[in-house]
Amino acid sequence: MPPKATYKAMERDPSLEFDHFLAQKLGMTVERMNREMSNAERVSWEIYYGRKAQREELAMKTGRKGRK
């Protein structure tokens, strides 16, 4: 897929970007990860990283409020 088409595909479907993020974290290609990981496990990882990002964002906001 050409780079522009890949970029647009990730804009339409953020889970494609997450697939690349997770594969990188695991030291795998996306193809290998999809072959070896069940969809249920992938969804669990997506929820985990989503919650982690929320906690980090909340901590940043709380930290900013404390400095004002």
mmCIF file of the N, C-alpha and C atoms, coordinates in Angstrom:
data_MODEL
# 
_entry.id   MODEL 
# 
loop_
_atom_site.group_PDB 
_atom_site.id 
_atom_site.type_symbol 
_atom_site.label_atom_id 
_atom_site.label_alt_id 
_atom_site.label_comp_id 
_atom_site.label_asym_id 
_atom_site.label_entity_id 
_atom_site.label_seq_id 
_atom_site.pdbx_PDB_ins_code 
_atom_site.Cartn_x 
_atom_site.Cartn_y 
_atom_site.Cartn_z 
_atom_site.occupancy 
_atom_site.B_iso_or_equiv 
_atom_site.pdbx_formal_charge 
_atom_site.auth_seq_id 
_atom_site.auth_comp_id 
_atom_site.auth_asym_id 
_atom_site.auth_atom_id 
_atom_site.pdbx_PDB_model_num 
ATOM 1   N N  . MET A 1 1  ? 0.850   -1.167  0.000  1.00 0.00 ? 1  MET A N  1 
ATOM 2   C CA . MET A 1 1  ? 0.000   0.000   0.000  1.00 0.00 ? 1  MET A CA 1 
ATOM 3   C C  . MET A 1 1  ? 0.905   1.242   0.000  1.00 0.00 ? 1  MET A C  1 
ATOM 4   N N  . PRO A 1 2  ? 0.657   2.201   -0.890 1.00 0.00 ? 2  PRO A N  1 
ATOM 5   C CA . PRO A 1 2  ? 1.471   3.423   -0.913 1.00 0.00 ? 2  PRO A CA 1 
ATOM 6   C C  . PRO A 1 2  ? 1.355   4.195   0.402  1.00 0.00 ? 2  PRO A C  1 
ATOM 7   N N  . PRO A 1 3  ? 2.413   4.957   0.759  1.00 0.00 ? 3  PRO A N  1 
ATOM 8   C CA . PRO A 1 3  ? 2.405   5.672   2.042  1.00 0.00 ? 3  PRO A CA 1 
ATOM 9   C C  . PRO A 1 3  ? 1.167   6.547   2.263  1.00 0.00 ? 3  PRO A C  1 
ATOM 10  N N  . LYS A 1 4  ? 0.722   7.273   1.245  1.00 0.00 ? 4  LYS A N  1 
ATOM 11  C CA . LYS A 1 4  ? -0.443  8.146   1.415  1.00 0.00 ? 4  LYS A CA 1 
ATOM 12  C C  . LYS A 1 4  ? -1.694  7.326   1.719  1.00 0.00 ? 4  LYS A C  1 
ATOM 13  N N  . ALA A 1 5  ? -1.840  6.201   1.037  1.00 0.00 ? 5  ALA A N  1 
ATOM 14  C CA . ALA A 1 5  ? -2.999  5.327   1.279  1.00 0.00 ? 5  ALA A CA 1 
ATOM 15  C C  . ALA A 1 5  ? -2.934  4.734   2.687  1.00 0.00 ? 5  ALA A C  1 
ATOM 16  N N  . THR A 1 6  ? -1.736  4.385   3.132  1.00 0.00 ? 6  THR A N  1 
ATOM 17  C CA . THR A 1 6  ? -1.572  3.850   4.488  1.00 0.00 ? 6  THR A CA 1 
ATOM 18  C C  . THR A 1 6  ? -1.942  4.903   5.517  1.00 0.00 ? 6  THR A C  1 
ATOM 19  N N  . TYR A 1 7  ? -1.490  6.128   5.303  1.00 0.00 ? 7  TYR A N  1 
ATOM 20  C CA . TYR A 1 7  ? -1.807  7.234   6.207  1.00 0.00 ? 7  TYR A CA 1 
ATOM 21  C C  . TYR A 1 7  ? -3.316  7.435   6.295  1.00 0.00 ? 7  TYR A C  1 
ATOM 22  N N  . LYS A 1 8  ? -3.975  7.448   5.146  1.00 0.00 ? 8  LYS A N  1 
ATOM 23  C CA . LYS A 1 8  ? -5.430  7.640   5.130  1.00 0.00 ? 8  LYS A CA 1 
ATOM 24  C C  . LYS A 1 8  ? -6.152  6.476   5.796  1.00 0.00 ? 8  LYS A C  1 
ATOM 25  N N  . ALA A 1 9  ? -5.648  5.250   5.585  1.00 0.00 ? 9  ALA A N  1 
ATOM 26  C CA . ALA A 1 9  ? -6.264  4.076   6.212  1.00 0.00 ? 9  ALA A CA 1 
ATOM 27  C C  . ALA A 1 9  ? -6.191  4.184   7.731  1.00 0.00 ? 9  ALA A C  1 
ATOM 28  N N  . MET A 1 10 ? -5.052  4.676   8.248  1.00 0.00 ? 10 MET A N  1 
ATOM 29  C CA . MET A 1 10 ? -4.905  4.824   9.699  1.00 0.00 ? 10 MET A CA 1 
ATOM 30  C C  . MET A 1 10 ? -5.790  5.947   10.230 1.00 0.00 ? 10 MET A C  1 
ATOM 31  N N  . GLU A 1 11 ? -6.021  6.977   9.424  1.00 0.00 ? 11 GLU A N  1 
ATOM 32  C CA . GLU A 1 11 ? -6.943  8.040   9.836  1.00 0.00 ? 11 GLU A CA 1 
ATOM 33  C C  . GLU A 1 11 ? -8.365  7.513   9.948  1.00 0.00 ? 11 GLU A C  1 
ATOM 34  N N  . ARG A 1 12 ? -8.745  6.646   9.012  1.00 0.00 ? 12 ARG A N  1 
ATOM 35  C CA . ARG A 1 12 ? -10.111 6.082   9.012  1.00 0.00 ? 12 ARG A CA 1 
ATOM 36  C C  . ARG A 1 12 ? -10.289 5.049   10.113 1.00 0.00 ? 12 ARG A C  1 
ATOM 37  N N  . ASP A 1 13 ? -9.224  4.311   10.423 1.00 0.00 ? 13 ASP A N  1 
ATOM 38  C CA . ASP A 1 13 ? -9.322  3.218   11.381 1.00 0.00 ? 13 ASP A CA 1 
ATOM 39  C C  . ASP A 1 13 ? -8.155  3.283   12.371 1.00 0.00 ? 13 ASP A C  1 
ATOM 40  N N  . PRO A 1 14 ? -8.329  3.986   13.502 1.00 0.00 ? 14 PRO A N  1 
ATOM 41  C CA . PRO A 1 14 ? -7.232  4.132   14.472 1.00 0.00 ? 14 PRO A CA 1 
ATOM 42  C C  . PRO A 1 14 ? -6.697  2.804   15.001 1.00 0.00 ? 14 PRO A C  1 
ATOM 43  N N  . SER A 1 15 ? -7.466  1.733   14.893 1.00 0.00 ? 15 SER A N  1 
ATOM 44  C CA . SER A 1 15 ? -6.960  0.444   15.383 1.00 0.00 ? 15 SER A CA 1 
ATOM 45  C C  . SER A 1 15 ? -5.770  -0.032  14.548 1.00 0.00 ? 15 SER A C  1 
ATOM 46  N N  . LEU A 1 16 ? -5.667  0.408   13.296 1.00 0.00 ? 16 LEU A N  1 
ATOM 47  C CA . LEU A 1 16 ? -4.497  0.055   12.481 1.00 0.00 ? 16 LEU A CA 1 
ATOM 48  C C  . LEU A 1 16 ? -3.234  0.686   13.065 1.00 0.00 ? 16 LEU A C  1 
ATOM 49  N N  . GLU A 1 17 ? -3.358  1.930   13.518 1.00 0.00 ? 17 GLU A N  1 
ATOM 50  C CA . GLU A 1 17 ? -2.210  2.586   14.144 1.00 0.00 ? 17 GLU A CA 1 
ATOM 51  C C  . GLU A 1 17 ? -1.849  1.874   15.445 1.00 0.00 ? 17 GLU A C  1 
ATOM 52  N N  . PHE A 1 18 ? -2.860  1.476   16.206 1.00 0.00 ? 18 PHE A N  1 
ATOM 53  C CA . PHE A 1 18 ? -2.584  0.755   17.452 1.00 0.00 ? 18 PHE A CA 1 
ATOM 54  C C  . PHE A 1 18 ? -1.895  -0.574  17.159 1.00 0.00 ? 18 PHE A C  1 
ATOM 55  N N  . ASP A 1 19 ? -2.290  -1.252  16.090 1.00 0.00 ? 19 ASP A N  1 
ATOM 56  C CA . ASP A 1 19 ? -1.631  -2.511  15.717 1.00 0.00 ? 19 ASP A CA 1 
ATOM 57  C C  . ASP A 1 19 ? -0.127  -2.294  15.545 1.00 0.00 ? 19 ASP A C  1 
ATOM 58  N N  . HIS A 1 20 ? 0.249   -1.218  14.895 1.00 0.00 ? 20 HIS A N  1 
ATOM 59  C CA . HIS A 1 20 ? 1.668   -0.931  14.686 1.00 0.00 ? 20 HIS A CA 1 
ATOM 60  C C  . HIS A 1 20 ? 2.361   -0.575  15.997 1.00 0.00 ? 20 HIS A C  1 
ATOM 61  N N  . PHE A 1 21 ? 1.693   0.188   16.835 1.00 0.00 ? 21 PHE A N  1 
ATOM 62  C CA . PHE A 1 21 ? 2.234   0.535   18.144 1.00 0.00 ? 21 PHE A CA 1 
ATOM 63  C C  . PHE A 1 21 ? 2.501   -0.728  18.959 1.00 0.00 ? 21 PHE A C  1 
ATOM 64  N N  . LEU A 1 22 ? 1.502   -1.603  19.036 1.00 0.00 ? 22 LEU A N  1 
ATOM 65  C CA . LEU A 1 22 ? 1.623   -2.817  19.843 1.00 0.00 ? 22 LEU A CA 1 
ATOM 66  C C  . LEU A 1 22 ? 2.678   -3.758  19.272 1.00 0.00 ? 22 LEU A C  1 
ATOM 67  N N  . ALA A 1 23 ? 2.680   -3.925  17.970 1.00 0.00 ? 23 ALA A N  1 
ATOM 68  C CA . ALA A 1 23 ? 3.686   -4.794  17.345 1.00 0.00 ? 23 ALA A CA 1 
ATOM 69  C C  . ALA A 1 23 ? 5.093   -4.284  17.649 1.00 0.00 ? 23 ALA A C  1 
ATOM 70  N N  . GLN A 1 24 ? 5.271   -2.981  17.594 1.00 0.00 ? 24 GLN A N  1 
ATOM 71  C CA . GLN A 1 24 ? 6.580   -2.401  17.911 1.00 0.00 ? 24 GLN A CA 1 
ATOM 72  C C  . GLN A 1 24 ? 6.952   -2.688  19.358 1.00 0.00 ? 24 GLN A C  1 
ATOM 73  N N  . LYS A 1 25 ? 6.011   -2.509  20.285 1.00 0.00 ? 25 LYS A N  1 
ATOM 74  C CA . LYS A 1 25 ? 6.263   -2.786  21.702 1.00 0.00 ? 25 LYS A CA 1 
ATOM 75  C C  . LYS A 1 25 ? 6.659   -4.242  21.928 1.00 0.00 ? 25 LYS A C  1 
ATOM 76  N N  . LEU A 1 26 ? 6.057   -5.132  21.151 1.00 0.00 ? 26 LEU A N  1 
ATOM 77  C CA . LEU A 1 26 ? 6.307   -6.566  21.303 1.00 0.00 ? 26 LEU A CA 1 
ATOM 78  C C  . LEU A 1 26 ? 7.511   -7.045  20.489 1.00 0.00 ? 26 LEU A C  1 
ATOM 79  N N  . GLY A 1 27 ? 8.071   -6.158  19.677 1.00 0.00 ? 27 GLY A N  1 
ATOM 80  C CA . GLY A 1 27 ? 9.208   -6.543  18.842 1.00 0.00 ? 27 GLY A CA 1 
ATOM 81  C C  . GLY A 1 27 ? 8.810   -7.499  17.733 1.00 0.00 ? 27 GLY A C  1 
ATOM 82  N N  . MET A 1 28 ? 7.627   -7.312  17.190 1.00 0.00 ? 28 MET A N  1 
ATOM 83  C CA . MET A 1 28 ? 7.099   -8.179  16.136 1.00 0.00 ? 28 MET A CA 1 
ATOM 84  C C  . MET A 1 28 ? 6.658   -7.332  14.947 1.00 0.00 ? 28 MET A C  1 
ATOM 85  N N  . THR A 1 29 ? 6.469   -7.997  13.815 1.00 0.00 ? 29 THR A N  1 
ATOM 86  C CA . THR A 1 29 ? 5.785   -7.339  12.709 1.00 0.00 ? 29 THR A CA 1 
ATOM 87  C C  . THR A 1 29 ? 4.287   -7.415  12.990 1.00 0.00 ? 29 THR A C  1 
ATOM 88  N N  . VAL A 1 30 ? 3.535   -6.552  12.353 1.00 0.00 ? 30 VAL A N  1 
ATOM 89  C CA . VAL A 1 30 ? 2.079   -6.587  12.519 1.00 0.00 ? 30 VAL A CA 1 
ATOM 90  C C  . VAL A 1 30 ? 1.546   -7.931  12.034 1.00 0.00 ? 30 VAL A C  1 
ATOM 91  N N  . GLU A 1 31 ? 2.081   -8.402  10.929 1.00 0.00 ? 31 GLU A N  1 
ATOM 92  C CA . GLU A 1 31 ? 1.627   -9.690  10.383 1.00 0.00 ? 31 GLU A CA 1 
ATOM 93  C C  . GLU A 1 31 ? 1.845   -10.821 11.387 1.00 0.00 ? 31 GLU A C  1 
ATOM 94  N N  . ARG A 1 32 ? 3.032   -10.873 11.969 1.00 0.00 ? 32 ARG A N  1 
ATOM 95  C CA . ARG A 1 32 ? 3.318   -11.937 12.946 1.00 0.00 ? 32 ARG A CA 1 
ATOM 96  C C  . ARG A 1 32 ? 2.421   -11.795 14.168 1.00 0.00 ? 32 ARG A C  1 
ATOM 97  N N  . MET A 1 33 ? 2.270   -10.569 14.663 1.00 0.00 ? 33 MET A N  1 
ATOM 98  C CA . MET A 1 33 ? 1.423   -10.347 15.833 1.00 0.00 ? 33 MET A CA 1 
ATOM 99  C C  . MET A 1 33 ? -0.001  -10.830 15.572 1.00 0.00 ? 33 MET A C  1 
ATOM 100 N N  . ASN A 1 34 ? -0.542  -10.475 14.409 1.00 0.00 ? 34 ASN A N  1 
ATOM 101 C CA . ASN A 1 34 ? -1.910  -10.895 14.080 1.00 0.00 ? 34 ASN A CA 1 
ATOM 102 C C  . ASN A 1 34 ? -2.032  -12.408 13.957 1.00 0.00 ? 34 ASN A C  1 
ATOM 103 N N  . ARG A 1 35 ? -0.968  -13.049 13.530 1.00 0.00 ? 35 ARG A N  1 
ATOM 104 C CA . ARG A 1 35 ? -0.974  -14.506 13.396 1.00 0.00 ? 35 ARG A CA 1 
ATOM 105 C C  . ARG A 1 35 ? -0.937  -15.173 14.765 1.00 0.00 ? 35 ARG A C  1 
ATOM 106 N N  . GLU A 1 36 ? -0.154  -14.617 15.692 1.00 0.00 ? 36 GLU A N  1 
ATOM 107 C CA . GLU A 1 36 ? 0.107   -15.289 16.964 1.00 0.00 ? 36 GLU A CA 1 
ATOM 108 C C  . GLU A 1 36 ? -0.785  -14.848 18.122 1.00 0.00 ? 36 GLU A C  1 
ATOM 109 N N  . MET A 1 37 ? -1.477  -13.717 17.961 1.00 0.00 ? 37 MET A N  1 
ATOM 110 C CA . MET A 1 37 ? -2.270  -13.192 19.062 1.00 0.00 ? 37 MET A CA 1 
ATOM 111 C C  . MET A 1 37 ? -3.763  -13.292 18.743 1.00 0.00 ? 37 MET A C  1 
ATOM 112 N N  . SER A 1 38 ? -4.520  -13.731 19.723 1.00 0.00 ? 38 SER A N  1 
ATOM 113 C CA . SER A 1 38 ? -5.968  -13.786 19.522 1.00 0.00 ? 38 SER A CA 1 
ATOM 114 C C  . SER A 1 38 ? -6.546  -12.373 19.521 1.00 0.00 ? 38 SER A C  1 
ATOM 115 N N  . ASN A 1 39 ? -7.710  -12.231 18.927 1.00 0.00 ? 39 ASN A N  1 
ATOM 116 C CA . ASN A 1 39 ? -8.370  -10.929 18.914 1.00 0.00 ? 39 ASN A CA 1 
ATOM 117 C C  . ASN A 1 39 ? -8.709  -10.491 20.339 1.00 0.00 ? 39 ASN A C  1 
ATOM 118 N N  . ALA A 1 40 ? -9.098  -11.424 21.189 1.00 0.00 ? 40 ALA A N  1 
ATOM 119 C CA . ALA A 1 40 ? -9.439  -11.084 22.580 1.00 0.00 ? 40 ALA A CA 1 
ATOM 120 C C  . ALA A 1 40 ? -8.220  -10.497 23.306 1.00 0.00 ? 40 ALA A C  1 
ATOM 121 N N  . GLU A 1 41 ? -7.041  -11.067 23.088 1.00 0.00 ? 41 GLU A N  1 
ATOM 122 C CA . GLU A 1 41 ? -5.840  -10.536 23.734 1.00 0.00 ? 41 GLU A CA 1 
ATOM 123 C C  . GLU A 1 41 ? -5.505  -9.155  23.181 1.00 0.00 ? 41 GLU A C  1 
ATOM 124 N N  . ARG A 1 42 ? -5.651  -8.979  21.873 1.00 0.00 ? 42 ARG A N  1 
ATOM 125 C CA . ARG A 1 42 ? -5.374  -7.681  21.257 1.00 0.00 ? 42 ARG A CA 1 
ATOM 126 C C  . ARG A 1 42 ? -6.294  -6.610  21.830 1.00 0.00 ? 42 ARG A C  1 
ATOM 127 N N  . VAL A 1 43 ? -7.566  -6.934  21.977 1.00 0.00 ? 43 VAL A N  1 
ATOM 128 C CA . VAL A 1 43 ? -8.525  -5.990  22.556 1.00 0.00 ? 43 VAL A CA 1 
ATOM 129 C C  . VAL A 1 43 ? -8.138  -5.670  24.002 1.00 0.00 ? 43 VAL A C  1 
ATOM 130 N N  . SER A 1 44 ? -7.692  -6.663  24.745 1.00 0.00 ? 44 SER A N  1 
ATOM 131 C CA . SER A 1 44 ? -7.252  -6.425  26.123 1.00 0.00 ? 44 SER A CA 1 
ATOM 132 C C  . SER A 1 44 ? -6.079  -5.446  26.162 1.00 0.00 ? 44 SER A C  1 
ATOM 133 N N  . TRP A 1 45 ? -5.127  -5.600  25.250 1.00 0.00 ? 45 TRP A N  1 
ATOM 134 C CA . TRP A 1 45 ? -3.999  -4.674  25.178 1.00 0.00 ? 45 TRP A CA 1 
ATOM 135 C C  . TRP A 1 45 ? -4.475  -3.267  24.821 1.00 0.00 ? 45 TRP A C  1 
ATOM 136 N N  . GLU A 1 46 ? -5.423  -3.169  23.911 1.00 0.00 ? 46 GLU A N  1 
ATOM 137 C CA . GLU A 1 46 ? -5.940  -1.860  23.509 1.00 0.00 ? 46 GLU A CA 1 
ATOM 138 C C  . GLU A 1 46 ? -6.612  -1.165  24.701 1.00 0.00 ? 46 GLU A C  1 
ATOM 139 N N  . ILE A 1 47 ? -7.369  -1.913  25.476 1.00 0.00 ? 47 ILE A N  1 
ATOM 140 C CA . ILE A 1 47 ? -8.015  -1.361  26.671 1.00 0.00 ? 47 ILE A CA 1 
ATOM 141 C C  . ILE A 1 47 ? -6.961  -0.954  27.692 1.00 0.00 ? 47 ILE A C  1 
ATOM 142 N N  . TYR A 1 48 ? -5.966  -1.797  27.897 1.00 0.00 ? 48 TYR A N  1 
ATOM 143 C CA . TYR A 1 48 ? -4.890  -1.501  28.846 1.00 0.00 ? 48 TYR A CA 1 
ATOM 144 C C  . TYR A 1 48 ? -4.202  -0.184  28.492 1.00 0.00 ? 48 TYR A C  1 
ATOM 145 N N  . TYR A 1 49 ? -3.777  -0.036  27.238 1.00 0.00 ? 49 TYR A N  1 
ATOM 146 C CA . TYR A 1 49 ? -3.061  1.182   26.840 1.00 0.00 ? 49 TYR A CA 1 
ATOM 147 C C  . TYR A 1 49 ? -3.983  2.402   26.835 1.00 0.00 ? 49 TYR A C  1 
ATOM 148 N N  . GLY A 1 50 ? -5.256  2.215   26.528 1.00 0.00 ? 50 GLY A N  1 
ATOM 149 C CA . GLY A 1 50 ? -6.204  3.320   26.592 1.00 0.00 ? 50 GLY A CA 1 
ATOM 150 C C  . GLY A 1 50 ? -6.373  3.824   28.016 1.00 0.00 ? 50 GLY A C  1 
ATOM 151 N N  . ARG A 1 51 ? -6.515  2.901   28.960 1.00 0.00 ? 51 ARG A N  1 
ATOM 152 C CA . ARG A 1 51 ? -6.663  3.271   30.369 1.00 0.00 ? 51 ARG A CA 1 
ATOM 153 C C  . ARG A 1 51 ? -5.386  3.916   30.896 1.00 0.00 ? 51 ARG A C  1 
ATOM 154 N N  . LYS A 1 52 ? -4.250  3.385   30.478 1.00 0.00 ? 52 LYS A N  1 
ATOM 155 C CA . LYS A 1 52 ? -2.953  3.943   30.897 1.00 0.00 ? 52 LYS A CA 1 
ATOM 156 C C  . LYS A 1 52 ? -2.839  5.394   30.427 1.00 0.00 ? 52 LYS A C  1 
ATOM 157 N N  . ALA A 1 53 ? -3.210  5.648   29.182 1.00 0.00 ? 53 ALA A N  1 
ATOM 158 C CA . ALA A 1 53 ? -3.156  7.006   28.638 1.00 0.00 ? 53 ALA A CA 1 
ATOM 159 C C  . ALA A 1 53 ? -4.100  7.932   29.409 1.00 0.00 ? 53 ALA A C  1 
ATOM 160 N N  . GLN A 1 54 ? -5.265  7.434   29.766 1.00 0.00 ? 54 GLN A N  1 
ATOM 161 C CA . GLN A 1 54 ? -6.216  8.250   30.539 1.00 0.00 ? 54 GLN A CA 1 
ATOM 162 C C  . GLN A 1 54 ? -5.635  8.613   31.903 1.00 0.00 ? 54 GLN A C  1 
ATOM 163 N N  . ARG A 1 55 ? -5.015  7.636   32.578 1.00 0.00 ? 55 ARG A N  1 
ATOM 164 C CA . ARG A 1 55 ? -4.419  7.910   33.889 1.00 0.00 ? 55 ARG A CA 1 
ATOM 165 C C  . ARG A 1 55 ? -3.289  8.931   33.773 1.00 0.00 ? 55 ARG A C  1 
ATOM 166 N N  . GLU A 1 56 ? -2.465  8.805   32.727 1.00 0.00 ? 56 GLU A N  1 
ATOM 167 C CA . GLU A 1 56 ? -1.362  9.739   32.537 1.00 0.00 ? 56 GLU A CA 1 
ATOM 168 C C  . GLU A 1 56 ? -1.884  11.149  32.243 1.00 0.00 ? 56 GLU A C  1 
ATOM 169 N N  . GLU A 1 57 ? -2.937  11.235  31.433 1.00 0.00 ? 57 GLU A N  1 
ATOM 170 C CA . GLU A 1 57 ? -3.523  12.541  31.126 1.00 0.00 ? 57 GLU A CA 1 
ATOM 171 C C  . GLU A 1 57 ? -4.117  13.171  32.386 1.00 0.00 ? 57 GLU A C  1 
ATOM 172 N N  . LEU A 1 58 ? -4.804  12.376  33.180 1.00 0.00 ? 58 LEU A N  1 
ATOM 173 C CA . LEU A 1 58 ? -5.377  12.883  34.420 1.00 0.00 ? 58 LEU A CA 1 
ATOM 174 C C  . LEU A 1 58 ? -4.283  13.362  35.371 1.00 0.00 ? 58 LEU A C  1 
ATOM 175 N N  . ALA A 1 59 ? -3.202  12.612  35.461 1.00 0.00 ? 59 ALA A N  1 
ATOM 176 C CA . ALA A 1 59 ? -2.094  13.009  36.331 1.00 0.00 ? 59 ALA A CA 1 
ATOM 177 C C  . ALA A 1 59 ? -1.489  14.326  35.868 1.00 0.00 ? 59 ALA A C  1 
ATOM 178 N N  . MET A 1 60 ? -1.364  14.507  34.567 1.00 0.00 ? 60 MET A N  1 
ATOM 179 C CA . MET A 1 60 ? -0.828  15.766  34.043 1.00 0.00 ? 60 MET A CA 1 
ATOM 180 C C  . MET A 1 60 ? -1.766  16.927  34.370 1.00 0.00 ? 60 MET A C  1 
ATOM 181 N N  . LYS A 1 61 ? -3.071  16.704  34.192 1.00 0.00 ? 61 LYS A N  1 
ATOM 182 C CA . LYS A 1 61 ? -4.039  17.763  34.485 1.00 0.00 ? 61 LYS A CA 1 
ATOM 183 C C  . LYS A 1 61 ? -4.045  18.090  35.970 1.00 0.00 ? 61 LYS A C  1 
ATOM 184 N N  . THR A 1 62 ? -3.983  17.087  36.797 1.00 0.00 ? 62 THR A N  1 
ATOM 185 C CA . THR A 1 62 ? -3.968  17.281  38.238 1.00 0.00 ? 62 THR A CA 1 
ATOM 186 C C  . THR A 1 62 ? -2.706  18.026  38.644 1.00 0.00 ? 62 THR A C  1 
ATOM 187 N N  . GLY A 1 63 ? -1.602  17.684  38.036 1.00 0.00 ? 63 GLY A N  1 
ATOM 188 C CA . GLY A 1 63 ? -0.339  18.366  38.331 1.00 0.00 ? 63 GLY A CA 1 
ATOM 189 C C  . GLY A 1 63 ? -0.395  19.824  37.948 1.00 0.00 ? 63 GLY A C  1 
ATOM 190 N N  . ARG A 1 64 ? -1.006  20.128  36.821 1.00 0.00 ? 64 ARG A N  1 
ATOM 191 C CA . ARG A 1 64 ? -1.127  21.516  36.385 1.00 0.00 ? 64 ARG A CA 1 
ATOM 192 C C  . ARG A 1 64 ? -2.010  22.304  37.337 1.00 0.00 ? 64 ARG A C  1 
ATOM 193 N N  . LYS A 1 65 ? -3.112  21.674  37.777 1.00 0.00 ? 65 LYS A N  1 
ATOM 194 C CA . LYS A 1 65 ? -4.038  22.375  38.685 1.00 0.00 ? 65 LYS A CA 1 
ATOM 195 C C  . LYS A 1 65 ? -3.351  22.697  39.996 1.00 0.00 ? 65 LYS A C  1 
ATOM 196 N N  . GLY A 1 66 ? -2.482  21.794  40.454 1.00 0.00 ? 66 GLY A N  1 
ATOM 197 C CA . GLY A 1 66 ? -1.792  22.003  41.720 1.00 0.00 ? 66 GLY A CA 1 
ATOM 198 C C  . GLY A 1 66 ? -0.789  23.133  41.665 1.00 0.00 ? 66 GLY A C  1 
ATOM 199 N N  . ARG A 1 67 ? -0.285  23.477  40.466 1.00 0.00 ? 67 ARG A N  1 
ATOM 200 C CA . ARG A 1 67 ? 0.714   24.532  40.345 1.00 0.00 ? 67 ARG A CA 1 
ATOM 201 C C  . ARG A 1 67 ? 0.099   25.912  40.213 1.00 0.00 ? 67 ARG A C  1 
ATOM 202 N N  . LYS A 1 68 ? -1.177  26.017  39.891 1.00 0.00 ? 68 LYS A N  1 
ATOM 203 C CA . LYS A 1 68 ? -1.820  27.322  39.680 1.00 0.00 ? 68 LYS A CA 1 
ATOM 204 C C  . LYS A 1 68 ? -2.130  28.008  40.963 1.00 0.00 ? 68 LYS A C  1 
# 
